[in-house]
């Protein structure tokens, strides 16, 4: 899957499933600080990445995923 497809599908998940305001979605958005991602949300994101992209997000590595760009890159590099 291309990076653009990863971005589009991930953004759809964030706005549709996690009910994040579209105006807050950009590559520099910080998951915790800017959109309030909780540990429960992080598990949902990891599950989404696994089901949609075949990308297993290792929970010990999730702390390194700070921005949406970090998330997109992680998925792209681990699918």
N, C-alpha and C positions, 0 to 999 in steps of 0.2 A: 504494500500500500504506500502511496506517496505521502510526503509530509503534509501536503495540502489536504489530502483526504483525512489524515490523522487529526489535523487541526479542526476541520469541519465536524467530524464525528464527535470529537472530544467536546467541542464547544456546544454542540447539540445536546450532549449528555448533561453538561453542566447547567445549561439553561433550562432544559426540559425536565430532567430527573431531579437535580439538586436545587432547582428554582433560583438560579443565580441570575441577577439582572444582566441582560445582554450588554448594557453600557459599561459594565465592569470587566468585560472579557477583552483582554489584549495580552500580547506576549509578555509584557513586563508586570502583569498583575501577580501579586504575591498571594499564594493560596491561603495561607493562614491570616496574614495581616489585612489584606484587601477584601477578600471574599469570605473570610471566616470559616474555612474548611476545618472541620473537627476530625477526631480520630475515627468516628463512625463514617463520616464522609470519605475519609482516606481509604477505608476498607471498601466502600462502594466504588470509588474510583479504581482501585486495584482490581476489583471484580469485573468492572466494565472493561478495563484494559485487557484482562485475560480473555473474556468472552468475545470481544470485538476484534482484537488485534493478535491474540495468542501471546500476549506479552505478560509475563509474570513479574509483577512489581514486588521485589523483596522488601518486606517491611523494615528490615534494618537499613535499607538504602533510601527509604522514603523521606527521611529527614534531609537528604541532599536535594530533594525536589522542592525548590522554593517558589519559583515562578511558573506560570503556565508554559513558557518557553522551555523550561527545564523538563516539564512533564511531556511536552510534545517530543523533545529530543530523546528522552528516556524511552518512550514508546517506539520511536523510529529506530533507535539503536538496538532494541531488544525484541523486536517482533519476529 
